[in-house]
Amino acid sequence: LAKTTLDVVATVLKKLHAVMYKAHDGMIYTYHASFADYILHTPIVAETAFDPHCDVGLQHAFLAQRCYDIMEKQLCFNICGLESSFVKDADVQDLEKCIQDKIDSSLKYAVLTWMAHLNSVTDPDKALVDGPQLFVEKLLLYWVEVVNLLNARREGMQMLDMSRSWINRYTPNTMGLWEEACKFYQFFVSGSASAYTPHLYVSALSCWNPKSEIAKIWQPQFPYIPKVTATYMSAHRMTIKTSSPVYDIGISPDGKQVVSGNHDQSVCIWDALTGDLVKELKGHTDLVWSVAFSPDGKQVVSGSNDQLVHIWDALTGNLVNKLKGHTDSVLSVAFSPDGKQVVSGSHDQSVCIWDALTGDLVRELQGHTYSVRSVAFSPDGRQVVSGSYDKSVHIWDALTGGLVKELRGHTGLVLSVAFSSDGKQVVSGSYDKSVHIWDSLTGDIVKELKGHTHSVLSVAFSSDGKQVVSGSDDQSVRIWDALTGDLIRGLVGHTDWVWSVAFCPGEKQVMSGSNDHSVRIWDALTNNLVRGLKGHIDSVLSVAFSSDGKQVVSGSHDHSVCIWDALTGDLIKELKGHKYSVWSVAFSPDGKQVVSGSNDKSVCIWDALTGDLVKELKGHTDWVRSVAFSPDGKQVVSGGDDQSVCIWDVMAGDLVKELQRHTDWVLSVEFSPDGKQVVSGSIDQLVCIWDVLTGDLVKELKGHTDSAWSVAFSPDGKQVVSGSDDKSVHIWDALTGDLVKELKGHTRAVLSVAFSPDGKQVVSGSTDQTVCIWDALTGDLVQELNGHTYSVRSVAFSPDEKQVVSGSNDLSVRIWDTLTGDLAKEFMGQSVTGTCDKSLILDTIECPDVYLWSLDYHTGWISSQSGYLLLWLPERMRSTVYTPSTRLIISSQPPTHVVFDSGCLGTNWVKIFLND
């Protein structure tokens, strides 16, 4: 490294034996720190003709250049010769020995210290100034590869992070490229792909935005990596995966650690740079609702359903204090600005202030008439703010306990509150979907921020008070201008409720914790507005084809009914009028009308061409769960939570017949093909067949052991199919009521079933996230369609039987090809294309195997049918992936296409590299 020999080092060490020595580990140490201080201190005038002092800056410059030269010479693609992309690093035989052989001490030193030396140079020459840009352009991925093999991921992130200020000072034009390098590194090391070093290239590089600078530099060198096409969310920095839902997060004052309160009763401390778990604090006996760091970062406070407040040592993880006094769940906790006190809010309607050192109760603040969901100290510690389920925000005097101000304005539960950094304002989030900014002195509403489509669960001010961040059960994080109330940017990626949000120190990043078992870190400065993408913004509960197969109608929790072009996925018409969730939709036989049933207890008939409301049928006294047209289009049948089945005259809007027998909610109804009968399924486990004319119960089909969620007649009317919470699909003889066939294969509740137009097949959708196609005669499973990431609520065949449509809680509508192979690939376009060269794929994989891959939504791994891990997708790309049988996805979430056309996987993964 220093361009010298061991003999020279030994000679120098011998002459300095009085002050230095070589230890057993091969390192050279000084006997006393004073020698280092002396040698590194340059006097104003040389003490002797021979000056032993060291020019620190000069030596750092020399070492920085030598480190770069060594990396440039030795770093290369696949430095340890890893043979397969399918094998985890931990399972590679003799990998440690290979690392020692291929990554010698000089290269290891250069990789881990080049940036440290560079940061200490105060008068860099041109070569050093050019170093960072050349590093990213020529060495970055090879450097990341070595860092990953050395298991030095945290050290690598620290090196990149600490170099920002030096680069910004000496080569500011490189700053953007360096920031992207930091993001790419964090993206790879914080994901599960880092357990497989080849997936630095196979997965991380494949999934990186092709329009970014790093992709433009590096992807051309690896032309045979899988092709991933997606909408790239540049705001997302890192995801920390947790073992259970995250209810609250806190950030240490230095921004280096994150604490989370979890459903599994644990309090976890995470490394904010790498996402690694630093410490798990166990002691609570129920879920943890709230957590916070002390102002000095040395302690953590937590509040739990077990009615206790715990104070922990953040370094050791030991329990320092247990605060007892609440008589119900503790929903919120916070330290005072000086760290000497803790405030807590509880289901017992009280706000308590505690002595953090002794654990004594200092003061109990009484005044709320319902649960206290959120509490916080003012910046000067003199006041406390609390938000309650009684819809009010209270400001208290922390010294006397007196109520200073009661803020009223929310029309729903107040779920989160916080002071601005100057204490002059308070922000609150509510069940009424709004964020309010209040004047803490007068109690007036300064600004009302509207945009969330569901409850606002968490709010926080930026440290300068100019921005507000909010998290909602609409799964989004939003950043607002606190002065104007304008939405600055929306951060989309969570797949469940966002329970907690906070600005990181420095205001450049935002952190969020969610029910989806993750903590996410976002760039707060990236301009990512929540865009008006086509698609439902909540669960899709029902779908149906038009009679000609050219259109699809869908109903959603977002209160809307949408009509789509089945070929292009374009939104043709959005039908608005329902006040609550739309549980069921159907086209009329001629396709000119749509019927819908809703939580608002109404049945609506719409003009499918104009979108106008034609008729509103009122009579149900509870939610309407299912609707269907008669074959001639003159009648509509509906079933609901009022336990009734209703038959309506479409033209007049009159109730023709009300069928009563079920003893619980009616979940599904349908007419027979001749229109003479109606079948219904209920939570009471019964499937009933009725005479439309008389209203008599014709047959009661018993056999399910749980709720019958869905029912349908066969095209000839001779059979009925039903799906149940008992995980089974039943085919019944409609005449005798006998069970003809039981179809088993789903692992969770079956929510929707339908016959194919020829009656030879049955399709079913389940909470196990799959769509299954069955042979109606034999009961065999013909095809399992994977791709939805949440429960499949509704399924139906197209009139030509070649397609199936499905709607899901993942907010998407999918159209699938019921046939496999070339036809599927032709319709999918970019999803799976090209030919398969067996010579390029691991010998044990059959050629079609790579085309029949499936995605594990929770891990992100795409795997072959043989179980080989082909590609890892980051969480933001998983929700709407075009899997091998997917024809079309209609969703507000951007789609992801994956192409495996090179076959450079497994033992042939090294062929992804274009070696000039």
VOTOR-536804 format. One line per 5 residues: their letters; for each residue y, z, x of C-alpha. Coordinates in steps of 0.5 Angstrom, whole numbers, plus 500, padded with zeros to 3 digits. Layout:
BEGIN
A) Y Z X | ...
END
This chain:
BEGIN
LAKTT) 500 500 500 | 505 502 506 | 503 496 510 | 500 501 515 | 493 503 517
LDVVA) 489 510 516 | 489 511 524 | 497 511 524 | 497 516 518 | 492 520 521
TVLKK) 496 520 528 | 503 522 524 | 499 527 520 | 496 530 526 | 503 531 529
LHAVM) 506 534 523 | 500 539 522 | 505 545 522 | 508 543 515 | 503 538 512
YKAHD) 495 537 511 | 490 533 508 | 486 536 502 | 479 535 500 | 481 530 495
GMIYT) 484 526 500 | 491 527 498 | 496 530 503 | 500 536 501 | 506 540 504
YHASF) 505 547 506 | 511 549 503 | 516 546 498 | 522 547 503 | 519 542 508
ADYIL) 520 536 502 | 527 539 500 | 529 538 508 | 526 531 509 | 528 528 503
HTPIV) 535 531 504 | 540 526 508 | 545 530 512 | 552 527 512 | 552 527 520
AETAF) 545 526 523 | 543 532 526 | 540 529 532 | 539 522 535 | 532 522 532
DPHCD) 534 523 524 | 527 525 521 | 530 524 514 | 528 520 508 | 532 515 504
VGLQH) 529 516 498 | 532 510 494 | 530 505 500 | 523 508 500 | 522 507 492
AFLAQ) 525 500 493 | 520 499 498 | 514 502 494 | 516 499 488 | 516 492 491
RCYDI) 509 493 494 | 506 496 488 | 508 489 484 | 506 485 490 | 499 489 489
MEKQL) 498 488 482 | 500 480 483 | 495 479 488 | 489 483 484 | 490 484 477
CFNIC) 486 478 473 | 483 477 467 | 476 481 465 | 477 484 472 | 471 488 471
GLESS) 467 482 468 | 465 485 461 | 460 481 458 | 460 481 451 | 466 482 446
FVKDA) 461 486 441 | 460 492 446 | 464 498 446 | 466 500 453 | 463 507 452
DVQDL) 456 503 452 | 457 498 458 | 452 500 463 | 455 502 469 | 462 501 467
EKCIQ) 465 507 471 | 462 504 477 | 464 497 476 | 471 500 475 | 471 504 482
DKIDS) 469 498 485 | 474 493 482 | 480 497 481 | 481 500 488 | 486 506 489
SLKYA) 491 502 491 | 491 498 485 | 490 504 481 | 496 507 484 | 500 501 483
VLTWM) 498 500 476 | 500 507 474 | 506 508 479 | 510 502 479 | 515 503 474
AHLNS) 516 510 476 | 518 508 483 | 522 502 480 | 526 507 475 | 528 511 482
VTDPD) 531 505 485 | 539 506 484 | 541 499 488 | 536 494 487 | 535 487 490
KALVD) 534 481 486 | 527 481 487 | 526 488 483 | 531 486 478 | 527 480 476
GPQLF) 521 484 477 | 520 487 469 | 521 480 466 | 516 477 471 | 511 483 470
VEKLL) 511 481 462 | 510 474 463 | 505 474 469 | 502 481 469 | 503 484 462
LYWVE) 496 483 459 | 492 484 465 | 496 491 467 | 494 493 459 | 487 491 461
VVNLL) 486 496 467 | 490 501 464 | 485 501 458 | 479 501 463 | 482 507 466
NARRE) 483 511 460 | 490 512 462 | 493 510 455 | 498 515 455 | 501 514 462
GMQML) 502 507 461 | 506 508 454 | 510 513 458 | 511 508 464 | 513 503 459
DMSRS) 518 508 455 | 521 511 461 | 523 504 464 | 527 502 458 | 534 505 461
WINRY) 533 502 468 | 532 495 465 | 538 496 460 | 542 498 466 | 540 493 471
TPNTM) 537 487 467 | 539 488 460 | 537 480 458 | 530 483 459 | 531 488 454
GLWEE) 528 485 448 | 522 482 452 | 521 489 454 | 521 492 448 | 516 487 445
ACKFY) 512 489 451 | 512 496 449 | 510 494 442 | 505 490 444 | 502 496 448
QFFVS) 503 501 443 | 499 496 438 | 493 495 442 | 492 502 445 | 493 506 438
GSASA) 488 502 434 | 481 502 434 | 480 495 438 | 482 499 444 | 475 502 445
YTPHL) 473 495 446 | 477 492 452 | 475 485 450 | 479 486 444 | 486 486 447
YVSAL) 485 479 447 | 480 477 442 | 484 481 437 | 490 484 439 | 493 478 442
SCWNP) 490 474 436 | 494 478 431 | 500 478 435 | 506 474 431 | 506 467 434
KSEIA) 513 466 434 | 514 472 438 | 516 471 446 | 509 475 448 | 505 470 444
KIWQP) 509 464 446 | 507 466 453 | 500 469 453 | 497 465 447 | 497 458 450
QFPYI) 493 461 456 | 488 464 451 | 487 458 446 | 480 459 444 | 481 466 441
PKVTA) 481 467 433 | 486 464 429 | 490 469 425 | 495 467 420 | 499 472 416
TYMSA) 506 475 415 | 508 479 421 | 512 486 419 | 516 487 425 | 518 494 423
HRMTI) 511 497 423 | 510 500 430 | 504 504 430 | 499 507 425 | 496 514 426
KTSSP) 489 515 422 | 488 521 419 | 481 524 416 | 484 526 410 | 491 525 406
VYDIG) 497 527 409 | 502 531 405 | 508 532 410 | 510 530 417 | 515 533 422
ISPDG) 517 531 428 | 518 535 434 | 526 536 437 | 524 531 443 | 521 526 438
KQVVS) 514 526 443 | 510 530 438 | 508 529 430 | 505 535 426 | 502 533 419
GNHDQ) 500 537 414 | 493 535 411 | 489 535 404 | 483 537 409 | 486 544 410
SVCIW) 488 543 417 | 495 542 421 | 495 537 426 | 499 535 432 | 499 528 434
DALTG) 502 525 440 | 508 520 438 | 507 515 443 | 499 514 443 | 497 517 436
DLVKE) 492 521 440 | 490 528 436 | 493 533 441 | 491 540 437 | 488 541 430
LKGHT) 490 548 427 | 485 551 423 | 486 557 419 | 489 555 412 | 483 555 406
DLVWS) 486 550 402 | 490 544 402 | 497 544 407 | 503 542 403 | 508 542 408
VAFSP) 509 543 415 | 515 543 420 | 517 544 428 | 521 550 430 | 528 548 433
DGKQV) 525 549 440 | 519 545 439 | 515 551 441 | 512 553 434 | 510 550 427
VSGSN) 510 553 420 | 506 551 415 | 505 552 407 | 499 552 403 | 495 552 397
DQLVH) 492 558 399 | 499 562 398 | 500 563 405 | 505 561 410 | 503 560 417
IWDAL) 507 560 424 | 503 557 430 | 504 556 437 | 505 549 438 | 502 549 445
TGNLV) 496 553 444 | 494 552 437 | 494 560 436 | 496 563 429 | 502 567 431
NKLKG) 504 570 424 | 501 570 417 | 507 571 412 | 504 574 405 | 508 574 399
HTDSV) 508 568 394 | 503 569 388 | 502 561 388 | 501 555 392 | 507 554 398
LSVAF) 509 547 397 | 515 547 402 | 517 550 408 | 522 550 414 | 525 553 420
SPDGK) 532 556 420 | 537 552 425 | 536 558 430 | 529 558 429 | 529 566 427
QVVSG) 528 565 420 | 523 561 415 | 524 559 408 | 519 557 403 | 518 554 396
SHDQS) 512 556 391 | 509 554 385 | 511 561 383 | 518 559 382 | 521 563 388
VCIWD) 524 561 394 | 523 566 400 | 526 567 406 | 522 570 412 | 523 573 419
ALTGD) 520 569 423 | 518 574 429 | 516 580 425 | 513 576 418 | 517 580 414
LVREL) 520 578 407 | 528 578 408 | 530 575 401 | 527 573 395 | 531 568 391
QGHTY) 530 567 384 | 533 563 379 | 528 556 378 | 524 556 372 | 519 552 374
SVRSV) 515 550 381 | 520 550 387 | 517 543 390 | 522 543 396 | 527 547 401
AFSPD) 531 546 407 | 536 550 411 | 543 548 412 | 545 546 419 | 549 552 420
GRQVV) 544 556 417 | 548 560 412 | 545 556 406 | 539 554 403 | 537 548 398
SGSYD) 532 548 393 | 529 542 389 | 524 544 383 | 520 542 377 | 525 544 373
KSVHI) 529 538 374 | 535 542 378 | 537 542 385 | 540 549 387 | 544 551 393
WDALT) 543 559 395 | 547 563 400 | 542 565 405 | 545 572 407 | 546 574 400
GGLVK) 541 570 396 | 546 569 391 | 546 562 387 | 552 558 390 | 551 551 386
ELRGH) 546 548 381 | 546 541 381 | 544 537 375 | 543 530 374 | 536 528 375
TGLVL) 532 527 369 | 525 528 372 | 522 533 377 | 526 534 383 | 521 533 389
SVAFS) 525 533 395 | 531 535 398 | 535 535 404 | 542 537 407 | 546 532 411
SDGKQ) 547 534 418 | 554 536 417 | 552 540 411 | 557 537 406 | 552 533 402
VVSGS) 545 534 399 | 540 528 398 | 534 529 393 | 529 525 390 | 526 525 383
YDKSV) 520 523 379 | 525 519 375 | 525 514 381 | 532 515 383 | 535 518 390
HIWDS) 541 522 389 | 547 524 394 | 551 530 392 | 557 533 394 | 554 540 396
LTGDI) 561 543 395 | 563 541 388 | 556 539 386 | 558 532 384 | 553 526 384
VKELK) 556 522 390 | 551 516 389 | 545 514 385 | 540 510 389 | 536 506 385
GHTHS) 530 501 387 | 524 505 387 | 519 503 382 | 515 510 382 | 517 517 383
VLSVA) 521 519 390 | 516 524 393 | 521 525 400 | 528 524 402 | 531 525 409
FSSDG) 538 524 412 | 539 521 419 | 542 525 424 | 549 522 423 | 549 522 415
KQVVS) 550 515 415 | 543 513 412 | 538 516 408 | 530 515 408 | 526 515 402
GSDDQ) 518 515 401 | 515 514 394 | 508 513 390 | 510 506 389 | 507 506 397
SVRIW) 514 504 400 | 519 507 405 | 526 505 404 | 532 506 408 | 539 506 404
DALTG) 546 506 406 | 549 513 404 | 556 511 404 | 555 505 399 | 548 506 396
DLIRG) 546 499 398 | 538 498 400 | 538 497 408 | 531 495 409 | 524 496 405
LVGHT) 518 498 409 | 512 496 406 | 505 497 409 | 502 504 406 | 497 503 401
DWVWS) 498 509 397 | 503 514 395 | 508 516 401 | 508 523 401 | 513 525 407
VAFCP) 519 521 411 | 523 523 416 | 528 520 422 | 525 520 429 | 530 523 434
GEKQV) 535 517 436 | 535 514 429 | 531 508 432 | 525 510 428 | 522 512 422
MSGSN) 516 516 420 | 512 516 414 | 506 520 412 | 501 518 406 | 495 519 401
DHSVR) 492 513 405 | 490 517 411 | 495 515 415 | 502 517 419 | 506 511 420
IWDAL) 512 509 425 | 517 504 424 | 523 501 427 | 528 503 423 | 533 498 426
TNNLV) 529 492 424 | 531 488 418 | 525 488 413 | 528 488 406 | 523 489 401
RGLKG) 523 482 398 | 521 479 391 | 514 476 393 | 511 474 387 | 505 478 384
HIDSV) 504 485 381 | 507 491 384 | 502 496 381 | 494 495 380 | 492 489 376
LSVAF) 488 492 370 | 486 485 367 | 485 478 368 | 483 472 364 | 482 464 365
SSDGK) 485 460 360 | 480 455 356 | 481 449 360 | 481 453 367 | 488 451 369
QVVSG) 491 458 368 | 490 465 369 | 493 471 365 | 494 478 368 | 496 485 366
SHDHS) 498 491 370 | 500 498 371 | 507 495 372 | 508 494 365 | 508 486 366
VCIWD) 504 480 363 | 504 474 368 | 501 467 367 | 499 464 374 | 497 457 376
ALTGD) 490 457 377 | 490 452 383 | 497 454 387 | 497 461 385 | 505 460 383
LIKEL) 508 464 377 | 509 460 371 | 511 466 366 | 512 473 366 | 512 476 359
KGHKY) 516 483 359 | 516 487 353 | 511 493 354 | 514 500 356 | 508 502 359
SVWSV) 501 499 363 | 498 493 360 | 490 495 360 | 488 488 357 | 490 481 356
AFSPD) 487 475 354 | 488 467 352 | 487 464 345 | 482 459 345 | 487 453 345
GKQVV) 491 457 350 | 497 457 347 | 498 464 346 | 496 471 350 | 494 477 347
SGSND) 496 484 351 | 494 491 349 | 498 497 353 | 499 504 354 | 505 504 349
KSVCI) 500 504 343 | 502 496 341 | 498 490 341 | 503 484 343 | 502 476 342
WDALT) 506 472 346 | 507 464 346 | 504 462 353 | 509 456 354 | 516 460 352
GDLVK) 514 467 354 | 517 469 347 | 514 475 344 | 511 472 337 | 508 478 334
ELKGH) 507 486 335 | 502 489 332 | 502 497 331 | 497 501 328 | 494 505 334
TDWVR) 496 512 335 | 494 512 342 | 493 507 348 | 490 500 347 | 485 499 352
SVAFS) 482 492 350 | 484 486 346 | 481 479 345 | 482 473 340 | 477 471 335
PDGKQ) 473 464 337 | 478 461 332 | 484 464 334 | 486 467 327 | 484 474 329
VVSGG) 485 479 334 | 480 485 336 | 483 492 339 | 480 498 342 | 484 504 344
DDQSV) 484 512 346 | 484 513 338 | 477 512 338 | 478 506 333 | 476 499 333
CIWDV) 482 495 330 | 481 487 327 | 488 484 326 | 490 478 322 | 494 474 328
MAGDL) 499 470 323 | 501 476 319 | 500 481 324 | 497 485 319 | 491 490 320
VKELQ) 485 487 317 | 479 492 318 | 479 499 322 | 472 500 325 | 470 508 326
RHTDW) 464 511 329 | 466 512 336 | 467 519 338 | 471 518 344 | 476 513 347
VLSVE) 474 505 346 | 474 502 353 | 472 495 351 | 472 490 345 | 470 483 344
FSPDG) 468 478 339 | 461 474 338 | 461 467 339 | 461 465 332 | 466 471 330
KQVVS) 462 474 325 | 461 480 330 | 465 485 335 | 462 489 340 | 465 495 343
GSIDQ) 464 500 349 | 466 507 349 | 467 513 354 | 462 516 349 | 456 512 352
LVCIW) 455 508 346 | 455 500 346 | 456 498 338 | 456 492 335 | 460 491 328
DVLTG) 460 486 322 | 467 483 322 | 467 482 315 | 464 488 312 | 466 493 318
DLVKE) 459 496 318 | 456 498 324 | 450 493 325 | 447 496 332 | 448 502 336
LKGHT) 446 501 343 | 444 507 347 | 442 507 354 | 448 508 359 | 448 515 362
DSAWS) 456 515 362 | 462 511 360 | 461 504 358 | 467 501 361 | 466 494 359
VAFSP) 462 489 354 | 461 482 353 | 457 477 348 | 453 472 352 | 455 465 350
DGKQV) 450 464 344 | 451 471 342 | 444 473 343 | 445 478 348 | 450 483 350
VSGSD) 452 485 357 | 455 492 359 | 458 496 365 | 458 503 366 | 460 509 370
DKSVH) 453 510 371 | 453 504 376 | 449 500 372 | 450 493 368 | 445 493 362
IWDAL) 443 486 358 | 441 488 351 | 438 484 346 | 444 483 340 | 439 483 335
TGDLV) 434 488 336 | 438 493 340 | 433 493 346 | 435 493 353 | 433 487 356
KELKG) 435 488 363 | 438 493 368 | 442 490 374 | 443 495 379 | 446 494 386
HTRAV) 453 497 385 | 454 504 388 | 460 506 384 | 462 505 377 | 462 498 374
LSVAF) 469 497 370 | 468 490 368 | 463 485 366 | 462 478 363 | 457 472 362
SPDGK) 458 465 365 | 459 460 360 | 452 457 360 | 449 464 360 | 445 464 366
QVVSG) 449 469 370 | 453 475 369 | 459 477 374 | 461 485 375 | 467 488 378
STDQT) 466 495 381 | 470 501 384 | 466 500 390 | 471 494 391 | 466 489 390
VCIWD) 465 483 385 | 457 481 384 | 454 475 381 | 447 476 378 | 442 472 375
ALTGD) 442 474 368 | 434 472 367 | 431 475 373 | 436 481 374 | 437 479 381
LVQEL) 443 479 385 | 446 472 387 | 452 473 391 | 456 479 393 | 464 478 394
NGHTY) 468 482 398 | 475 482 400 | 478 487 395 | 481 493 398 | 481 498 392
SVRSV) 477 498 385 | 476 491 381 | 478 493 374 | 477 486 371 | 473 480 372
AFSPD) 471 473 368 | 468 466 370 | 472 460 369 | 470 455 364 | 467 450 369
EKQVV) 463 456 372 | 465 454 379 | 470 460 380 | 471 467 378 | 477 471 377
SGSND) 478 478 379 | 484 483 378 | 484 490 382 | 488 496 384 | 490 493 390
LSVRI) 495 489 386 | 492 483 387 | 488 477 383 | 483 473 387 | 480 467 385
WDTLT) 473 466 388 | 468 460 389 | 461 462 386 | 458 457 391 | 457 458 398
GDLAK) 458 454 404 | 462 447 405 | 465 448 398 | 468 454 399 | 470 452 406
EFMGQ) 474 446 403 | 477 450 397 | 479 456 402 | 483 451 407 | 485 456 413
SVTGT) 480 461 411 | 474 459 415 | 474 452 418 | 471 448 423 | 464 447 425
CDKSL) 460 452 429 | 457 451 436 | 451 455 437 | 451 455 444 | 458 458 444
ILDTI) 455 464 440 | 451 470 442 | 444 468 442 | 441 472 436 | 447 470 431
ECPDV) 445 465 426 | 450 459 426 | 452 461 419 | 453 468 420 | 460 468 423
YLWSL) 462 464 416 | 459 470 412 | 463 475 415 | 466 481 411 | 472 486 412
DYHTG) 471 493 412 | 478 495 410 | 478 502 412 | 476 501 419 | 479 494 420
WISSQ) 473 491 423 | 471 484 421 | 463 484 422 | 458 478 421 | 452 479 417
SGYLL) 448 482 423 | 453 487 424 | 457 484 430 | 464 486 430 | 468 480 431
LWLPE) 475 481 430 | 479 487 429 | 485 487 424 | 491 492 423 | 492 495 417
RMRST) 498 491 415 | 494 485 415 | 488 488 411 | 490 488 404 | 490 481 402
VYTPS) 485 477 407 | 482 471 405 | 474 472 406 | 469 467 406 | 468 466 398
TRLII) 476 467 396 | 479 461 393 | 486 464 392 | 489 470 392 | 495 472 388
SSQPP) 499 478 390 | 506 481 392 | 502 483 399 | 502 477 404 | 496 474 405
THVVF) 492 474 411 | 487 468 414 | 482 468 419 | 479 462 423 | 473 463 427
DSGCL) 472 455 429 | 471 456 437 | 465 461 437 | 468 464 443 | 465 471 441
GTNWV) 460 476 444 | 457 473 451 | 461 467 450 | 468 471 449 | 470 470 456
KIFLN) 471 462 454 | 477 464 450 | 481 464 457 | 484 457 459 | 483 458 467
D) 487 453 471
END
